[in-house]
Structure formats: structure tokens, C-alpha cells
Amino acid sequence: MNWWIAHRKLFGNPDNVELVDALAQYYALAYNAKPAALREAAKHRALGMLYSDQWVNAGKPARSPLLEKEEEEL
């Protein structure tokens, strides 16, 4: 749950190193791997979350390019 806490704390904040770290730790537990090996995947997930946050903050427009960016990162 640390990744969720970090995401809520950093909602919409592009300075998301804490979120990337928490996601890498979560992935490491889920996949029985070293966090460093999963850091790149965690960065992409965090970026997708950031685009989602920005979309929410923009009022959730139906045809937002942020939705495409989010999908690419996730």
C-alpha cells in the first residue's frame, strides 16, 4: 500500500521519486525480483499516473491528449 500512499501524497506532482521507489518495491515483492530491475517499469507507471492526475485536475475532458499519454505509459 506504500505506492498508494505516495500517489495520494504526490497527486499531480511531477517530482515523484518517492512514488517510483514505492512502485519499484511493490513490483519487487509481486515478481520476486530486485527493485532496481523494475525501476524503469515503475517510472512508466508513475508517469501514467501523473497524466491521469493531470487529466482529473483538468476536469476530465473526454478528448484529452493526456488520456493517450496515460495509456502509452501504462
Buried (B, 14 or more C-beta within 10 A) or exposed (E): EEBEEBBEEBBEEEEBEBBBBBBBBBBBEEEEEEBEEBBEBBBBBBBBBBBBBBBEEEEEEEEBEBBEBBEEBE
